[in-house]
Amino acid sequence: MSKEFKELTREEVQQHNKNGDLWVIIDAKVYDLSRFANLHPGGRAVLVDSAVAGQDATEAFYGLHRHEVLERPQYARLQIGVLRGEQSVITGRLVGGLSSVPFAEPTYLSKGFHSPYYTENHKAFQKVVRKFFDEVVYPDAQERELDGKRPSQEVFDKMAEVNLNAMRLGPGKHLKGLSLFHGLVKPEEFDYFHELIITQEMIRTGSRGYADALLGGKVIGLPPVLNFGSPELKAKVVPEVFAAKKIICLAISEAHAGSDVLGMKTTAVKSEDGKFWIINGEKKWITNGHFADYFTTGCRTEDGLTVILIPRQEGVTTTPIKTSYSPTAGTAFITFDNVRVPVENTLGPEGGGIFVILSNFNHERWVMVCASARAQRMIVEECLKWVSQRKAFGKPLSSQAVVRARLAAMIARAEAVQSWLENVTYQMCNMSYKEQSTNLAGQIAFLKMYSTWCAQDTARDAVQLFGGRGITQTGMGRFIEHYHRTVPFDSILGGAEDVLGDLGVRQAIRAMPKNARL
């Protein structure tokens, strides 16, 4: 039951305006700070010797603190009353709801706007997915981003209950027979817009490392098993991973070979009886690698590049790598020391590993754009709120033309990326996988390059708007600081911007007609 508060007048509150007897008003709520004043992080004088004692401190509070501060138990208990005849108007984080801040939501969710892409089922799906991530995932994300531990198993289990782990791989045969969010979507009707919604709602947790920890390695590590593994291997591994009882990652990158996939040095040699691969080498920057149970691994073999599924066992050592986002993603350095793996764990033909690896690159990059687009929009919302409530020289920051110019650029970038993304997603929904590989590799490469360009510009602009708060890991600008610190990941993972741009241009040049002349 909610606590019943007594009604007070502003005149009654004004009488409590000194040390040892200090009340303030914040958003029509009355707080007794008499004992708290001596514990205030900014010092007692901020409360006692300022103009807020016994007064309405709403503007002063929201110029310095996020609303979530008032919702913490240690501060919420300080509330003793409400103002008579007045209503609280400020809301905290919306759980399952849509933001009313302009440009905070993609247009298909904005009042008065329309979209040719999203059906009523997509919109119903979005509501349920948002509620799930807000209620189940968001609280765990905030805690794990701080302590660096992997996501709670309870979160993984609840995702498995509604088959979110399976849906994150996109549409396909792997969904056949599964109940998707208790039947909300039929497996055969699940499309890339449903998947886009999942990724974009997930990224709203504002925790970049945690987002990757939510089985990001599975999104890129399991498709090779699904598409190239033997029936027996799939029957064992896929159910375990979908149920989140086992975790899988993709182990391709090495200290000597990042974008240069063919330059990897990890080797796999067959045993004398031909029944096992004996694997030696190292992998680096492997997402989820530190807590993974399976490693979809690229190896050099006698016939060329081969992909092999390696279970965690003797000879497999994982060491966490310190990165600029939290350890919760389990980014790891992996060592394989004479690891013996049955040849039945080979994914695809021996020597055909390059095709196994490249087969999922389009989807991986597209997923990253889905995340990048939504993260940029979240930063736009943070900035619009900030410039509206923060005052400088007696006026809101939004009154300054230079501030509005930065916001204009941020909004334009967010809208452009989302629109291009939705167009590409529509093409994916209407192309076979082979057609996507032929027609969209360059488009998706360009889109990811452009998206991460935009993201880094937006991160820089947001820090300028928040000032010192934009480089502080707590308080008003904590999401801005986190975004600015972690946004380079998206520009590197899945292919660096320069590599992707070159890929797109090379594909365009390859398609140039012979008779084209100025």
VOGU-3710 file (C-alpha; in Angstrom, 3 decimals, decimal comma):
1> mskefkeltr> 0,000/0,000/0,000  1,180/3,546/-0,754  1,878/5,717/2,245  -0,730/8,322/3,167  0,765/11,812/3,465  -0,709/14,765/5,324  -1,660/17,842/3,361  0,318/20,991/4,096  0,163/24,577/2,913  3,108/26,514/1,554
11> eevqqhnkng> 2,838/28,800/4,585  3,243/25,842/6,937  6,318/24,669/5,064  7,888/28,141/5,179  7,980/28,004/8,978  10,526/25,169/8,846  13,485/27,057/7,418  16,419/26,711/9,791  19,102/24,276/10,872  17,530/21,367/12,745
21> dlwviidakv> 14,084/22,172/11,383  14,270/22,246/7,608  11,574/21,335/5,102  11,531/21,816/1,345  9,026/21,406/-1,468  9,906/19,380/-4,560  7,192/18,948/-7,167  4,307/19,522/-4,730  5,787/17,030/-2,271  7,130/18,057/1,134
31> ydlsrfanlh> 10,392/16,620/2,455  11,795/16,904/5,978  15,559/17,402/5,583  16,217/18,357/9,207  18,469/15,379/9,930  19,643/14,916/6,378  21,113/18,427/6,111  24,295/17,424/7,936  24,683/14,430/5,610  24,099/16,327/2,372
41> pggravlvds> 26,979/15,574/-0,054  27,216/19,246/-0,957  27,368/20,370/2,646  24,747/21,680/5,054  25,089/25,252/3,822  23,627/24,291/0,447  20,345/23,684/2,218  20,458/25,857/5,342  22,085/29,033/4,053  20,453/29,037/0,629
51> avagqdatea> 17,067/30,158/-0,571  15,593/26,636/-0,521  14,991/26,177/3,207  11,234/26,223/3,731  10,730/27,028/0,061  9,949/25,361/-3,249  13,232/23,740/-4,293  11,926/22,038/-7,436  13,959/24,074/-9,904  17,109/23,899/-7,793
61> fyglhrhevl> 16,759/20,140/-7,314  16,243/19,297/-10,983  19,145/21,521/-11,923  21,414/19,201/-9,976  19,778/15,771/-9,631  17,976/13,145/-11,665  14,448/12,249/-10,647  15,586/8,737/-9,734  17,265/10,183/-6,630  13,845/10,855/-5,103
71> erpqyarlqi> 12,826/7,268/-5,768  15,685/5,755/-3,776  14,414/4,363/-0,463  16,767/6,441/1,696  15,418/9,653/0,183  11,832/8,633/-0,500  11,353/8,078/3,242  12,110/11,758/3,849  8,789/12,760/2,322  6,311/13,793/5,020
81> gvlrgeqsvi> 3,508/15,412/3,084  2,021/16,934/-0,049  0,901/20,451/-0,847  -2,789/21,051/-0,350  -4,613/21,619/-3,613  -1,552/20,940/-5,795  -0,555/17,925/-7,835  2,815/16,418/-8,608  3,481/16,760/-12,338  6,974/15,315/-12,810
91> tgrlvgglss> 7,259/11,629/-13,608  10,288/9,398/-13,389  11,316/6,642/-15,762  8,300/5,353/-17,618  7,922/1,602/-17,166  6,454/0,205/-20,355  5,217/3,567/-21,561  6,085/5,887/-24,432  8,009/9,094/-23,899  6,258/12,351/-24,764
101> vpfaeptyls> 9,577/14,138/-25,344  9,863/15,152/-29,023  12,022/12,763/-31,086  12,464/10,441/-28,105  10,601/7,707/-29,971  10,862/6,589/-33,606  8,072/8,073/-35,719  6,081/4,852/-35,883  5,531/5,203/-32,131  4,954/8,976/-32,188
111> kgfhspyyte> 1,456/10,412/-31,940  0,065/11,548/-35,270  2,717/9,819/-37,385  2,343/6,862/-39,711  4,634/4,193/-41,120  4,361/1,813/-44,086  6,569/-0,725/-42,335  5,006/-1,572/-38,990  1,808/-3,585/-38,625  -0,539/-3,602/-35,653
121> nhkafqkvvr> 1,181/-6,796/-34,563  4,540/-5,023/-34,562  3,095/-2,282/-32,367  1,499/-4,757/-29,965  4,793/-6,643/-29,872  6,689/-3,445/-29,061  4,479/-2,734/-26,053  5,068/-6,161/-24,567  8,800/-6,153/-25,294  9,267/-2,698/-23,746
131> kffdevvypd> 7,404/-3,709/-20,612  9,575/-6,822/-20,341  12,857/-4,955/-20,663  11,750/-2,140/-18,367  10,562/-4,450/-15,597  12,853/-7,464/-15,869  16,068/-6,273/-17,489  16,599/-2,583/-16,653  17,109/-2,978/-12,866  19,609/-5,797/-13,359
141> aqereldgkr> 21,408/-3,831/-16,067  22,052/-0,879/-13,765  23,468/-3,109/-11,017  25,607/-5,288/-13,269  27,013/-2,345/-15,196  28,407/-1,144/-11,875  29,648/-4,379/-10,328  30,881/-5,897/-13,596  29,252/-9,276/-13,054  27,486/-11,119/-15,861
151> psqevfdkma> 23,689/-10,683/-16,091  21,700/-12,521/-13,462  20,661/-16,010/-14,465  17,105/-15,078/-13,537  17,093/-12,547/-16,396  18,395/-15,159/-18,834  15,749/-17,600/-17,641  12,905/-15,126/-18,063  14,131/-14,297/-21,550  14,147/-18,003/-22,330
161> evnlnamrlg> 10,580/-18,410/-21,052  9,261/-16,153/-23,814  11,882/-17,362/-26,324  13,591/-13,985/-26,605  16,943/-15,744/-26,931  15,702/-17,499/-30,069  14,013/-14,404/-31,516  17,240/-12,411/-31,325  18,577/-14,512/-34,210  15,866/-13,134/-36,472
171> pgkhlkglsl> 13,272/-14,980/-38,544  13,975/-18,539/-39,641  13,435/-22,250/-39,183  14,900/-22,118/-35,673  11,641/-20,528/-34,468  9,429/-23,360/-35,729  7,312/-24,837/-32,938  8,269/-22,141/-30,397  5,819/-19,954/-28,495  6,956/-16,366/-29,023
181> fhglvkpeef> 5,936/-14,171/-26,092  3,166/-16,626/-25,218  1,804/-16,716/-28,756  1,806/-12,979/-29,454  3,626/-13,603/-32,741  3,414/-16,736/-34,859  6,867/-18,132/-35,704  6,141/-17,970/-39,434  5,084/-14,298/-39,130  8,090/-13,144/-37,130
191> dyfheliitq> 10,170/-10,831/-39,330  13,142/-8,483/-39,150  11,005/-5,631/-37,840  10,119/-7,763/-34,828  13,827/-8,375/-34,307  14,593/-4,669/-34,771  12,087/-3,883/-32,026  13,753/-6,353/-29,640  17,205/-4,871/-30,189  16,024/-1,287/-29,877
201> emirtgsrgy> 14,056/-1,921/-26,695  17,000/-3,785/-25,195  19,367/-0,884/-25,835  17,121/1,458/-23,831  18,717/0,055/-20,674  21,492/2,557/-21,365  24,130/-0,014/-20,404  26,379/-0,814/-23,338  28,439/-3,566/-21,718  25,343/-5,217/-20,294
211> adallggkvi> 23,630/-5,146/-23,690  26,482/-7,227/-25,104  26,366/-9,443/-22,029  22,755/-10,357/-22,866  24,106/-13,137/-25,074  25,551/-10,836/-27,707  28,024/-13,617/-28,429  25,125/-15,933/-29,210  23,788/-13,595/-31,897  27,032/-14,006/-33,849
221> glppvlnfgs> 28,261/-17,345/-32,523  25,181/-19,552/-32,891  24,193/-18,910/-36,552  27,184/-20,872/-37,880  25,998/-23,828/-35,781  22,424/-23,439/-37,004  23,408/-23,064/-40,646  26,424/-25,340/-40,933  26,393/-27,742/-37,977  25,434/-31,413/-38,250
231> pelkakvvpe> 21,894/-32,392/-37,143  23,354/-34,131/-34,094  25,396/-31,081/-33,094  22,434/-28,734/-33,503  20,153/-31,039/-31,535  22,534/-30,832/-28,579  23,757/-27,237/-28,657  20,838/-25,113/-29,891  18,318/-26,019/-27,150  20,948/-25,438/-24,457
241> vfaakkiicl> 21,764/-21,985/-25,804  18,153/-20,943/-26,377  17,389/-21,961/-22,789  20,426/-19,914/-21,643  21,795/-22,944/-19,823  24,904/-22,744/-21,987  26,504/-19,638/-23,491  28,187/-19,460/-26,878  30,511/-16,885/-28,447  32,234/-16,230/-31,745
251> aiseahagsd> 36,031/-16,532/-31,527  37,531/-15,082/-34,701  39,604/-11,984/-33,879  43,244/-12,346/-32,899  45,984/-9,968/-31,891  47,436/-10,553/-35,365  44,136/-10,623/-37,265  41,135/-8,363/-36,747  39,451/-7,362/-40,009  42,060/-9,527/-41,764
261> vlgmkttavk> 40,193/-12,769/-41,161  42,489/-14,735/-43,448  45,482/-13,658/-41,361  44,515/-15,638/-38,269  47,153/-17,956/-36,824  45,170/-20,352/-34,611  45,714/-23,832/-36,011  43,738/-27,062/-36,079  45,523/-30,291/-36,998  43,857/-33,688/-37,179
271> sedgkfwiin> 44,920/-36,457/-34,836  46,597/-39,541/-36,276  43,332/-41,463/-36,292  41,549/-38,549/-37,969  38,841/-38,412/-35,315  39,855/-35,221/-33,540  41,041/-31,717/-34,230  43,971/-30,613/-32,083  43,742/-26,845/-31,719  46,390/-24,334/-30,641
281> gekkwitngh> 46,336/-20,556/-30,680  44,876/-17,413/-29,161  41,815/-15,247/-29,716  41,330/-11,702/-28,491  38,476/-9,262/-27,790  35,926/-12,070/-27,710  32,528/-10,871/-26,470  31,089/-13,189/-23,769  34,250/-15,269/-24,044  35,068/-15,196/-20,342
291> fadyfttgcr> 31,856/-16,969/-19,342  31,141/-18,892/-22,564  30,635/-22,646/-22,698  31,066/-22,926/-26,478  33,459/-21,136/-28,847  32,661/-20,926/-32,556  36,271/-20,689/-33,626  38,099/-19,861/-36,838  41,199/-22,015/-37,376  43,831/-22,506/-40,022
301> tedgltvili> 43,791/-26,087/-41,309  45,569/-27,970/-44,080  42,777/-27,043/-46,512  42,563/-23,391/-45,503  40,285/-21,625/-43,031  37,904/-23,897/-41,095  35,334/-23,099/-38,393  35,095/-25,495/-35,450  32,806/-25,487/-32,405  34,987/-25,879/-29,306
311> prqegvtttp> 33,381/-26,699/-25,933  34,975/-25,311/-22,782  37,298/-28,081/-21,559  40,848/-28,821/-20,531  43,239/-26,681/-22,523  40,799/-23,781/-22,942  41,763/-20,750/-20,859  39,869/-17,461/-20,800  41,186/-14,231/-19,299  39,071/-11,067/-19,008
321> iktsysptag> 40,236/-8,024/-20,961  39,807/-4,594/-19,406  37,942/-2,392/-21,849  36,329/1,039/-21,685  32,996/-0,516/-20,839  32,164/-2,703/-17,872  33,461/-6,282/-17,449  29,854/-7,519/-17,553  30,234/-8,270/-21,288  32,872/-10,878/-20,490
331> tafitfdnvr> 35,290/-9,626/-23,159  38,133/-12,117/-23,135  41,514/-13,293/-24,324  41,284/-17,003/-25,084  44,092/-19,544/-25,257  43,708/-22,988/-26,852  46,484/-25,363/-25,763  46,299/-28,768/-27,504  42,525/-28,783/-27,251  41,010/-31,964/-28,680
341> vpventlgpe> 37,651/-31,592/-30,420  35,754/-34,266/-32,409  35,805/-33,643/-36,166  31,998/-33,802/-35,991  32,210/-30,315/-34,482  33,357/-28,898/-37,804  30,942/-26,236/-39,066  30,646/-26,360/-42,823  33,240/-27,928/-45,117  36,899/-28,111/-44,180
351> gggifvilsn> 38,616/-25,163/-45,774  35,288/-23,401/-46,312  35,407/-21,363/-43,128  35,514/-17,991/-44,847  31,995/-18,552/-46,173  30,785/-19,694/-42,746  32,179/-16,532/-41,158  31,012/-14,118/-43,836  27,510/-15,614/-43,993  26,404/-13,792/-40,845
361> fnherwvmvc> 28,262/-10,492/-41,249  25,295/-8,669/-42,813  22,988/-9,652/-39,986  25,569/-8,840/-37,321  26,162/-5,371/-38,727  22,459/-4,742/-39,166  21,838/-5,650/-35,512  24,534/-3,194/-34,475  22,861/-0,430/-36,487  19,538/-1,214/-34,780
371> asaraqrmiv> 21,258/-0,679/-31,445  23,193/2,397/-32,530  20,112/4,107/-33,926  18,160/3,646/-30,697  21,046/4,672/-28,478  21,397/7,943/-30,396  17,713/8,651/-29,866  18,052/8,018/-26,145  20,838/10,602/-26,004  18,630/13,086/-27,876
381> eeclkwvsqr> 15,957/12,604/-25,216  18,459/13,088/-22,383  19,735/16,293/-23,981  16,281/17,731/-24,668  15,326/17,196/-21,037  18,572/18,702/-19,815  18,509/21,899/-21,875  14,885/22,467/-20,879  15,462/22,197/-17,129  19,006/23,500/-16,762
391> kafgkplssq> 19,327/27,281/-16,423  22,358/29,423/-17,155  22,439/33,203/-16,856  18,863/33,044/-15,652  17,530/31,293/-18,763  17,135/27,666/-19,888  20,022/26,352/-21,959  17,547/25,905/-24,805  17,385/29,696/-25,180  20,922/29,727/-26,596
401> avvrarlaam> 21,223/29,402/-30,371  24,453/27,384/-30,174  22,684/24,809/-27,988  19,756/24,545/-30,397  22,191/24,115/-33,304  23,795/21,107/-31,623  20,381/19,633/-30,905  19,313/20,144/-34,513  22,297/18,154/-35,751  21,699/15,371/-33,213
411> iaraeavqsw> 18,035/15,041/-34,112  18,718/15,084/-37,852  21,300/12,323/-37,500  19,020/10,136/-35,373  16,125/10,491/-37,801  18,305/9,836/-40,845  19,858/6,674/-39,420  16,485/5,263/-38,341  14,901/5,981/-41,729  17,735/4,346/-43,661
421> lenvtyqmcn> 17,662/1,416/-41,244  13,940/0,865/-41,734  14,325/0,927/-45,507  17,093/-1,687/-45,369  15,018/-3,766/-42,939  12,102/-3,698/-45,376  14,409/-4,967/-48,126  15,584/-7,775/-45,833  11,976/-8,793/-45,193  11,409/-9,110/-48,931
431> msykeqstnl> 14,634/-10,828/-49,981  15,931/-14,322/-49,606  19,135/-14,760/-47,616  21,056/-15,164/-50,870  19,535/-11,993/-52,294  20,452/-10,124/-49,124  24,057/-11,247/-49,495  24,125/-10,051/-53,097  22,214/-6,803/-52,806  22,579/-5,552/-49,253
441> agqiaflkmy> 26,174/-6,197/-48,197  27,274/-2,796/-49,460  24,146/-1,029/-48,217  24,512/-2,436/-44,708  28,238/-1,696/-44,677  27,573/1,939/-45,590  24,717/2,140/-43,094  26,818/0,873/-40,216  29,662/3,217/-41,149  27,292/6,200/-41,304
451> stwcaqdtar> 25,476/5,228/-38,128  28,633/5,032/-36,042  29,929/8,277/-37,557  26,698/9,918/-36,439  26,860/8,265/-33,028  30,313/9,600/-32,258  29,327/13,113/-33,329  26,241/12,896/-31,124  28,300/11,671/-28,178  30,657/14,615/-28,526
461> davqlfggrg> 27,801/17,120/-28,839  26,028/15,666/-25,809  29,129/16,059/-23,641  29,370/19,690/-24,681  25,752/20,266/-23,667  26,199/18,586/-20,277  29,621/20,062/-19,578  31,389/18,514/-16,580  28,377/16,333/-15,889  28,904/14,719/-19,293
471> itqtgmgrfi> 32,196/13,219/-18,147  30,984/12,165/-14,693  29,918/8,551/-14,182  27,166/9,394/-11,699  24,461/12,004/-11,489  22,750/14,042/-14,167  25,016/13,084/-17,040  25,690/9,460/-16,230  24,079/8,140/-19,409  25,949/10,752/-21,463
481> ehyhrtvpfd> 29,299/9,812/-19,919  28,598/6,127/-20,431  27,595/6,665/-24,057  30,610/8,838/-24,840  32,923/6,262/-23,265  31,457/3,208/-24,959  30,310/4,479/-28,373  33,665/3,620/-30,049  32,794/-0,067/-29,608  30,136/0,189/-32,280
491> silggaedvl> 32,560/1,835/-34,710  34,964/-1,106/-34,381  32,919/-4,254/-33,744  31,605/-5,930/-36,876  34,122/-4,078/-39,022  35,872/-0,734/-38,606  34,312/2,251/-40,389  37,082/2,549/-42,983  36,901/-1,156/-43,802  33,123/-1,063/-44,241
501> gdlgvrqair> 33,200/2,089/-46,335  35,785/0,537/-48,621  33,705/-2,639/-48,863  30,657/-0,673/-49,982  32,585/1,288/-52,601  34,314/-1,815/-53,956  30,951/-3,509/-54,371  29,579/-0,449/-56,136  32,558/-0,296/-58,497  32,223/-4,005/-59,210
511> ampknarl> 28,625/-3,419/-60,274  29,422/-0,496/-62,565  28,034/-1,075/-66,084  30,649/-1,275/-68,826  28,881/1,334/-70,951  28,652/4,020/-68,227  30,369/7,221/-69,365  30,089/10,921/-68,525
//
